[in-house]
């Protein structure tokens, strides 16, 4: 349905002629959409922070091992940061298939 507004511009409306739609319903929809998007962004940020914290904990733990202990589990000292990040992002990651 095409509508001509007071400024002379035309627009479309999904509301049948004669029905009143509260402006608050549009405001409520906009607030809901904004909140949903903000919530999604906050969730992504929280997940990224959690992943970084898990990686850092793994790096710290593996860095405390000596070279012989690392060799026993098949890790070289230079690979610690890479492997810790990969495992933090994907806990089922198998370091033996990384190289």
C-alpha positions as CSV (number, residue, x, y, z in Angstrom):
1,X,0.0,0.0,0.0
2,X,1.5,3.3,-1.0
3,X,1.1,6.4,1.2
4,X,1.9,10.0,0.6
5,X,3.2,11.8,3.6
6,X,2.9,15.4,4.6
7,X,6.3,16.3,3.1
8,X,5.1,15.0,-0.3
9,X,7.3,11.9,-0.2
10,X,5.8,8.5,-0.8
11,X,6.3,5.4,1.4
12,X,4.8,2.0,1.8
13,X,3.0,0.7,4.8
14,X,2.1,-2.8,5.8
15,X,-0.8,-1.5,8.0
16,X,-4.2,-1.6,6.4
17,X,-5.9,1.8,5.9
18,X,-7.7,2.9,9.0
19,X,-5.7,0.8,11.5
20,X,-3.5,2.6,14.0
21,X,-0.1,1.3,14.9
22,X,1.5,2.7,18.0
23,X,4.9,4.4,17.4
24,X,6.0,2.6,20.5
25,X,5.8,-0.7,18.7
26,X,8.5,0.5,16.3
27,X,10.6,1.8,19.1
28,X,10.2,-1.5,21.0
29,X,11.3,-3.4,17.9
30,X,14.3,-1.1,17.4
31,X,15.3,-1.5,21.1
32,X,14.9,-5.3,20.8
33,X,17.0,-5.4,17.7
34,X,19.7,-3.2,19.2
35,X,19.7,-5.3,22.4
36,X,20.0,-8.6,20.4
37,X,22.9,-7.3,18.3
38,X,24.7,-5.9,21.4
39,X,24.1,-9.2,23.2
40,X,25.6,-11.1,20.3
41,X,28.7,-8.9,20.2
42,X,29.1,-9.2,24.0
43,X,28.9,-13.0,23.6
44,X,31.6,-13.0,21.0
45,X,33.8,-10.8,23.1
46,X,33.4,-13.0,26.2
47,X,34.2,-16.1,24.1
48,X,37.3,-14.5,22.7
49,X,38.5,-13.5,26.2
50,X,37.8,-17.0,27.5
51,X,39.8,-18.5,24.6
52,X,42.7,-16.2,25.3
53,X,42.7,-17.1,29.0
54,X,42.7,-20.8,28.2
55,X,45.5,-20.4,25.8
56,X,47.5,-18.3,28.3
57,X,47.0,-21.0,31.0
58,X,48.2,-23.7,28.6
59,X,51.3,-21.6,27.6
60,X,52.2,-21.1,31.2
61,X,51.8,-24.7,32.2
62,X,53.7,-26.0,29.2
63,X,56.5,-23.5,29.6
64,X,57.2,-24.8,33.1
65,X,58.1,-28.2,31.6
66,X,61.7,-29.0,30.6
67,X,62.7,-30.0,27.1
68,X,62.7,-33.7,27.9
69,X,59.2,-33.6,29.3
70,X,58.0,-31.7,26.3
71,X,59.6,-34.2,24.0
72,X,57.8,-37.0,25.8
73,X,54.5,-35.5,24.8
74,X,55.7,-34.7,21.3
75,X,56.0,-30.9,21.6
76,X,58.9,-28.7,20.9
77,X,59.3,-25.5,23.0
78,X,59.0,-23.3,19.9
79,X,55.5,-24.8,19.2
80,X,54.0,-24.1,22.6
81,X,52.2,-20.8,21.8
82,X,50.9,-22.1,18.4
83,X,49.6,-25.3,19.9
84,X,48.1,-23.7,23.0
85,X,46.1,-21.2,20.8
86,X,44.9,-24.0,18.5
87,X,43.8,-26.2,21.5
88,X,42.1,-23.2,23.2
89,X,40.1,-22.5,20.0
90,X,39.3,-26.2,19.3
91,X,39.7,-28.5,22.4
92,X,39.5,-31.6,20.2
93,X,42.5,-30.4,18.2
94,X,45.2,-33.1,17.9
95,X,48.7,-31.6,18.0
96,X,50.2,-34.7,16.3
97,X,48.4,-33.8,13.1
98,X,49.4,-30.1,13.1
99,X,52.7,-30.6,11.4
